[in-house]
């Protein structure tokens, strides 16, 4: 996710939370074997974050992200 996209939709607190979720997913993926359930879940989460930006640099529809209503803590 690019900073421009995220800052246009979320405030600074939400941006920090999303960045933390992304970074923790990267750590989980790195620390567990590819066949482990946690690694598989982390990989899917990372792919969801990275799917927002296409290879040519254009941004996909991020409206679903702005409609998210997070509950609790990740």
N, C-alpha and C positions, 0 to 999 in steps of 0.2 A: 504494500500500500504506500502511496506517496504521501508526503506531508501535506501537499496542496489539497488532495482529495479529502484527507482526514480532517484537516483544520476547517474545511468548508462545511463539514457536516457536524463535527463534534467540538466540544470545548476542550481546553487544555487538560482537565482531569481525565476525561474519557480517552483522549489521545494517549496519555501516559498509561492508562489501564490496558488499552489495546496493545500498545507496544510491549508491555510487560507480559501479556498473554502470549504474544508472538515469540518473544525471546525465551520464555519458559518452554514453549512447545519445541523450539529449536534445541534446547538443552535436553529435554526428554528424548527427542529423536536421536540425539547424538549418544546418549548414555545407555540406551536399550538396543538389543538386537532388532533387526528389521522385522522379525517374526513375532515380536512381543506385542501384545494388545495396546500397551501404552504408546509404543513407537508408531503403530499403525494409526492410532487416534491423533497423535501429534502431527504425523505426516498429512493427514486429511485437513487438519486445522491450518497448517502452514500453507497447503495448496489453496485453501479458501482465501487466506489473506493475500497470497500472491496472484490469485486469479483476477483480482480487480484491475490489474494493469496488463494490457495485451503486449505482445512482442513489439509492435510498432509504436508503443508509447501511448496509445489512446486508452482512455478510461472506460471500462465497462459500466453498466448501470449499477450505481451504488445506492439506489433508493432503498433497497431492502435493508441495508446497513443502517440508514438513518431512521428506519422504522423499528429498529430493535429496542426492546424494553428490558434491559438487563435486570435480573433479580438476584440479589445476594452478591457473593464474592466468588471470583474464579480462582 
